[in-house]
Amino acid sequence: MDLRNIAIIAHVDHGKTTLVDELLKQSGSFRSNQAVAERAMDSNDLERERGITILAKCTSVEYEGARINIVDTPGHADFGGEVERILSMVDGVVLLVDAAEGPMPQTKFVTSKALALGLKPIVVLNKVDKSDAEPDRALDEVFDLFASLGASDEQLDFPVLYASGRSGWADAELDGPRDSLIPLFKLVMDHVLPPEQIAHVDEPFRMLATTLGSDPFIGRILTGRVETGTIKTGASVKALSVDGSEIERFRVTKILAFRGLGQQPIDEAQAGDIIALAGMSKATVADTLCDPAVSEALEAQPIDPPTITVTFGINTSPLAGRDGKKVQSRVIRDRLMREAESNVAIKIGDTPGGEAFEVAGRGELQMGVLIETMRREGFELSISRPRVLFREEDGNRLEPIEEVTIDVDEEYSGVVVEKMAQRKGDIVEMRSAGAGKTRIIAHAPARGLIGYHGEFLTDTRGTGVMNRVFHDWGSYRGAIQGRRAGVLIAMAQGDSVPFALFNLEDRGKLFISSGEQVYEGMIIGEHSRGNDLDVNPLKGKKLSNVRASGKDEAVVLTTPIRMSLEQAIAYIDDDELVEVTPNHIRLRKRYLDPNERKREARSAASA
């Protein structure tokens, strides 16, 4: 059967998953009466809730007797480890660009990876039926992007389609018939070459593992493209690490091929096929699975290093163990090690006490997704503020610099530029983006952007859009001022009382409502001044023998501020933690006892 392997790459929310859904429908992968969820490829609960793709997924469609294997990739740079590996097992890419927004930071990130591998993209200008679409401008910007990334003449001579993934059509002409995605199917067959590996079908079997999964019935599963030879169910295979040392030998218990939304067992796979193998117990991502006669490992794509680190510790608050079932450090460590095995962009390290673990990754979103996944699995955790990882080079201290692309209404551009300057960011470009919008591109240190997103939304009244992507390592830019406000800290344990909270509203914004459990050292609000303040949220109204109608008992409290997980992690200071349980997100001081806090503050000041 004629074969093509392609990946769909794009900035987050430019319509990759929706387009793949339509390709599946129009290729006959679903029955006409089959109930299919919107964005069927986003099968994970968190992906559905957030409307983003977190894990790369494979599928395949048939078109006129040919099989097209399609990989839907994440658009966020935080999940870039997935993108880099996936691109090494395809022969072509479909680059999706929103016709209104044009190329965005993550477009640049994934395109640079694809061009570096020598892939020749097909450009699809999506959402051209939107009222603010400017396909001609977007196309010019794509060409400029390719040129700035050092694309070859062949790569610059890319084919273009105009499309609407949601409406299910694509066409080579902007004013074409707009009736189906057949022009995209045809272009993939004509422009993307069949896998080179097909020519190596007579050589010994070799395959590079690119993603790791598991199945409750068949165990560990590794997905990749067969580079050479053929593989049959029951064959003996060995796994080699990147340096060529043998990890294990095993018998292939199942070969799974991707068909529509499911995986189908097959008896044999050949060079060029994208398949999943089961039967191994130790082999993991970036290992080579091969015939026992092979001694050299395949070259694995290097992964960009982590840029931030977060400390995951056991929950030590007085309310620990009331929500979750998984609270021991041993259980937390095992879970993190499993995550690091399947997610090569994450690195796990132990801390001296052994009750906390340093988790290094690409960004706050990646960490937030991991923590949210763990709390849903029943874990209780204490999470520290993210810290940036520094590098030493020739005696100079380097820090990660991010490229920030901001689209705001013109009236808010001044405050955004001011905030960028406070966070040591350099404005690289500032131009009108039409319809009263301004696009600002800045290079800012990653540590200055931690916690900025919430402030940015407040400054722009929720209308601004900010995207970040790792740019480069740059020289250390000096101290950056952190959170300006202090916090309100509970000084007793119990249930909060409406009367006490009503009297505390003058002191700042509250994070809790009445009747909520609090404990000594828990952060219950933001102080209106710069210092921390110990308060008593349990203090009830003193009873007297004077009878009253009771009107003064019915206090009306202001709605408290409820932070999401990412907001809470970004909000806390270095001496604070986020207590994460399956049902609650609480902020607390690292040291709950006020005397201990003072001692630690004095020793930190003297150091």
N, C-alpha and C positions, 0 to 999 in steps of 0.2 A: 504493500500500500504506500502511495506517495505520502511523505511526511513533512510537516513544518513545525518548528518549535519557536514560539514568540512569547515575549513578555509585554504586558501593558504597563507603562510607566507614566507618572504624572504627579503634579503637586496635589496635596490633599484637597478633596472636595471638587476636583475638576471632572469627575464622572467616570472613573475607571470601572468601578464595580457595576454601576448601572449599565455601562456599555457591554460588559461581559455577560450580564443577564440577558440582554437583547440578542447577543450573538448566540447564546445557548437556545433561546426561544426560536430564533429564525432558522437555526440549523436542524430543528426537529429533535433536540435533546429532551424536550418535555412533551408529554402528551397534550393534545389540545385542551383536554378537560382537567389537566393536573393542577392542583393547588400549589403555587410556588410563592414563597415569601418575597417581598420587595428586597432588593440587594441580597439575593439568595447566597451569593458567595461569602458574604459576611455572616458566618455561621456562629461566631462567638458572641455571647451575651453582651460583653463590653463593646464589641464592634457595632452591634445593633444600636445600643444606647447612645454611643458617642457619634455614630455615623461616620466612623473612620475604619480603614483596614489596618489591622495590627500585625496579622500573620499572613505571609505569602501563601497563596493557595493555587493548586494546579487544577485544570479541567481540560477537556478536549471536545472538539466539535468535528463533525464530518461535513465536507463540502465537495460534491461531485466526485465521490470515491476517494478523496484525500483526507488524511487526518491532520487536524491542526491542534497541537498542544498549546494551551494558553496559560500563562501564569499571571495572576492578579497580584500586584505588589503593593506594599504600603507606600503612602505618599509622605509620611512624616520622617524627617531626618533622624529622629530618635530611634526609629526602627530600621535604620540604614543597613545594619548588619545583614538583615534579610535580603535587601535589594541587591547588595554586592554579590552575595553568593548565587542568587537566582540568575543574575545576568550572565554568569559563567556557564549556564547550561542551556542557553537559547541561542538561536542563530539570527534573530531579528527582534526589533522592538517597535511597538506602536506608541509614539509619544503623543499623549493627549494634552491639549492646551485649551483652556477656557477662552473663548473668543472675546469676552469682555475684559477679563483680568490680564490676559497675556501670560508670558512666562513668569513664574514666581520663584522664590528661593529654592523650594524643593524640586521644582522643574530643573533648575540649574544643577542641583545636587545629583539627581538620578541621571540626567543627560550626560554629565561629565563622566560618570561611571560607565555608561553605555558607549560613549565615543572612545574612551580609553581602551575598551576591549575590542575596538574596530568594528562595532556593530553599525549598520546603516539604517537609521530610523525612518519609519513612515510617520509623517506628522498629520494628526487629525485635529482640526480646529473644531472643538465641541461647543455645544450650546449657542450655535450661530442664530438660533431663532429667538434668543433673548432680546429684549428691547434695547439694552445698552451694549449689544455685541458690536465689536469693531474688528472683523476678521482680517482686513487688510493690514491694520496696524499691528495686530497680534502676529501675523505672518512675518512682517518686517522684523519684529522683536525676536522671533524665533531664529531667523537667519542671523541676526546680530549676535544672539546668544551662542549659536553654533560656531560662528567665526571667533568669538572671544575665548571659546573653550578649545581652540586649536583644531577644529574639525578639518578633515582632509577634503580635497575637491569632490571626491565621490560621496562623502557624507554630506557635504553642502548641497549636492544636487539631489535633495530629498523630494519624494512625491508627497503631494498634499491632498487631503480630502476635507470637505466641509461636512459637519455631522450634527445630529442631535441624538445623543444616546438614549435619552428618555423617550423620544418619539420613535426611535428605532430606524433611523435612516442615515445614509452617508452618500455623498456625491462628489465627483471631481469638480463640478461647477457649482458656484454658489446659488445660482438660480436653476439648478437641475430638477429632475422629477421628484426627488425626495420620497421615494416609496419603500426602500429597503436597505439592508446593510450588505447586499450582494457586491457593490463596488469595493467594499473593504475586504470581503472574502477574496475577490479576484486579485486585488492589489497584493495581499499577503502571499498568495500563490505565485504571483509573477515576480515580486520584488525580493522576497525572502528565499534564500537558497535552501535546498534540502540539507539536512545535517551532513557535514563532512564525514562524520563517524561511520556512515553507512558503508563507505569504502573499506573500512577496517573490520568488517564482519568476520573475517577468517582468522583474526589474531586472538590471543588469549583474552578472556573477559576482564575488563577494568571499568570501574565506576567511581566517581567522586561523590561522596555524600554531602548534600547541600542543606537539607532540613531534617530535623529529628521529630518524630511523633511517637505516640504510643496508643495501643488499642487494648481494652480490657481482656480481649479473648486471645489475641496473637502476640501481645507484648510490644517490644521495641520495634519501631519502623523507621527506616532511613530512606529518604527520597533523593534521587539524583538522575543524571542522564548517563546511559550506557555509552562509554567512550569507545570501547573496542570489544569485539567478540559477541558471543551470545550467552545467555544465562537461562537455565532450566530449573524448575522446582525440584528440590532434593539435591542440587549440586553442592559440592564442598567448596567453600569460599574462605579466604583469609582477609583480615583487615590490617592495613598498614597505617601507621601514623604519618604525619607530614615528613618526619625525618627518615622514614623508611623502615622503622622498627616494627616487628609484628606485635599486634595487640591481642588477637584471638583468631581461632579457626572455628567455623560454624557451618551448619547445613542450612540451606535456604528452605524455610518452611512454607513461604508464600511469596508470590510475585504479584503485585497489584498494579494495574494500569488505571489511568484516570479516564473515566467515561462520564460525560455530563457532570452532575454534582456528586457522583459516587465513585467508589473505587471497585474495580472488578478484577477477580483473580484470573490470571492467565498462566499458561503452562510454560511459555518461552518468550523472552524479549531479546531484541537484537540491538546492535550499535545504533545510536541515534534516538532510541526510545527513552522517554521520561517515565520512570517507574518507581515504585516503593518496594523495598525488600524487608522481609521479617525473618527472624531466626537468631539474630545476634544478641549478645548480652552486654558487651562493653563498647563496641564501636560507636563513634559519634560523628558529629558534623566535622567536615574537612578531612576525614579519614578516607583512604582509598580501599574500596572493596574489590577484590581481584581473585583471579585464578591462583591456586597455590604455587604455580610455577613462576609467577611474576614477583620480582624483587624490588622494583622501583615504584615509589608512590607518585601519584599525579600531583601537579603543582596546584596548590590551593590559593584562592584569591586572598590577598592580605586584607585584614579588617581594620578600619580606622580605630584608634585607641579611645578609651572612655575619656570624658571630659569633666564629669562630676562624680562625687561620692556621697553616699547617704549611709548613716549608721542604723542598722536594724537591731533592736535589742528586745529582751523580754519585757513584758508589761509589769512594772513594779509599783503601780498605783494601788491605793487601798481597795479599789474596785476590781482588781485583777481577777480573772477566772470566773467572773459572773456571766459573761456572754459567750466566750469562745471555749472550745474544747482543746485547742492546740496551743499550749502556753509555754512548754519547756524549750530551753535553748537548743537541745539536741534535735527536736522535731523541726524547729525553725531552720537550723543549719542544714538538715537533710533536704528540706524543701528548696532552700536557696541553691544548694549544690545541683539539684535536679534542674533548676531554672538555668543555671550557668552552662549546663551541659547542652541544652537545646538552643540557648540564646548566646551566640558567641560574642555579642557586643557587651555582655555583662561579665564582670570579674568579681569574685567573692574573696574576702580576706578576713582572718580572725583578729579580734582585739585582745589585748593582754589579759583581761579578766575572763574571757571565754563566754561571757553572757551576751555579747553583742557582736555584730558582724559588719564589716565595711563592704558595701555593695557599690561598685563603680559602674557607671553606664553613660549613655549618650545625652540624656536630658531629663528634665522634670517630668515630662509626659510619660516617658518610658518607665520611670520609677513609680509614678502615680498608678499606672496600669498594673505593674507588678504587685504593689501594696493592695490595690483594690481587689485583685484576683485572690491574694492570700487571705484577706479578711472575709471574702465570700466562702472560702474553704474552711473557715472556722478558726483562723489564727488571731491571737492578740499580740500586738507589737507596740514598741516605743520607737518612734522615728525621729531622727535629728534633722536639723536644717541642712539642705544640700550644701556641700562645699566643693569648690572648684579644685581640680587637680593641676598642679603647676609642673613645669619642666625646668631642668637646669641644662643650659647649653653654652659652652665656652665661658662659664662663670656668670652668665646672665640668667635671670629668672624670667621664664616665659609663661604666659597664661593664654587659655583659649579665647580667641576673638570670634564673635559671631556677626554674620551679616544680617541686619534687621531691615525688613521691608515693611513700611507702614503706609497704609492708605487711610487718610482722614479727611473730614470736611475742612475746608480752608481756614475756618474760624478757630479750629483747634490746633493748627500746625505750630503756632508759636509756643504753646505750653509743651507740646511733644518735643520740640527742639531743645527747650530749656531743660526738660527732664533728662534727655539724652546727654546733654552737656554735664549735668550733675552726676551722671553715671559713667563719666569718662568716655562717652561715645563720640566718634567723629562723623559728621554728616558728609557723606560721599556724593550724594545726588539729591536734588529737590526739584520736582517739576510738577506742572499741572497734569492731572490725570483725567480732565474733562468732568462735566456735570458738577462743578464746584468742589471737586476732590483734589487733594494734593498727595503725591507719592514721595515719601522720604526714605532714602536708603542710607543706613548708617552702619559703621563698624564699631561694635561696643564689646567690652569684656563680658564674658559669660556671667561672672559673679555679680556684675552690676545689674544684670537683667533678671536675676532670681527675685521673684516676688513683685516684678514690675507690672505684670500683665493686668492684675486687678486694679492697680492705680491708673494704668493706661485707660482701661474701660471707664473708670470714674471720670478721668480728665476729658474724655471724648464723648461723654454721655452715652456710652455703649455703642457708638456708631463706628468707632475705629476698628481696623483690621490689622493685626500685627503678625508677621511670620518671621521665624528665625532659623538660621542654618549655620553650622560650623563653617568658618571662613579660613582661619589660619591660626598659628601660634604667634603671638606678638609679645613684645617686651612688657613687663609689669607696669601698670599705669597708676600705681599709688593707691592710697586708701580711698574707699568710697563710703559715704555716709549711709548707714543702715536705716532701720525704721525710726521715725522721729518720736512717735508716741510711746508712752509707757503702758503698762497693763494693770488691770485690777485683779488681785490675787485673793482667793478665798482663804480665810484664816481658821475655818472650822469645818467639821464633817457633818453632813446631814442633808435634809431636803430644803431647797431654797424657798424662801417665804416671800409672798407678793409685796408685803409692806416694806421689807428690807430692800428689795430690788427697786421699788418705786423711789425710795430715798437715795438709791445709788445712781439713778439716771442722770442726776446733775453732775456726777463725777466722770461720765463718759458713756460710750456705747456698750451695751451688754450683749454677750454671746449666749446667754442662757435665759430660760423662762422660769416661771414659778413651778415648784413641785419637782424640780430636777435634782438628782443626786450630785452633791459637790463634796470635795474633800480639801484638806489643808494643802496649799501649794498649787491648786488648780486655777487656771486662768479663766475668769468668768466675763471679762470685758476689756475694752481698750480705754485707758485713762485719757482724759482730755489734755493732760500735761505730759511732759517728757519723762517723768519719773514713775517707777512702779509704786503701787499703793495696796497695802493689805486691808481688806474690807471683810465685813461679816454679812453674808447673804442670808443668814438664818435668824437674824434678830427680829422677833415679833413685836407687835405693838403692846405696850404695857397696859394691863387691864386696870380700870379704876371703878369706883362705886358710883360714878356719874353715869346715869342712863342716857343713851343716845339713840337716834333713829337707825343708826347703822350705815348711814350714807358714806361716812368717811372710811368704812371698811372696804367698800367696793372700789379698790384702786384699779385704774386702767393702765396697763403696762405697754410701753412701746414694743413693737415686734422686734425680737432679738435678731442679730446678724447670725446667719447660719453659713458656715464656710464649707466649701467642698474639700475633698481630701487634698487636691493640689494647692488650693488657696491656703489651707491651714499649714501645709509644709513650707510654703513660700513665706508665710506671715511670721512664723516663729523666729526668735533670735537664737544666738549660739548657746545661751544658757537655758533654753526651753526645749520641750519635746512635744510631739503629737502622740497621744494615746489612741491607737486604732484598734477597735474591736468589731465583731460582726454587726453590731447595732449602733455603735457610737463613735464619734470622732471628738475627742476632747483635747484641749490645750493645757499644758501644765509646765511648771518650772522643773528643771532637771533635779534640783534639790528641793524637796517639799518643805523641809523644816526652815523657817525664816532665819534662825541663828546660823544654820549650816550655809545658807545662801550668803549671808554677810561675811562669814569666814572665807568662803570661796572667792567672793568679790574682792576682799582685801588681798588675798594671796595672788589673785590675777593682776591686781593693780600694782603690787610690789614687784611682780615678775616682769 
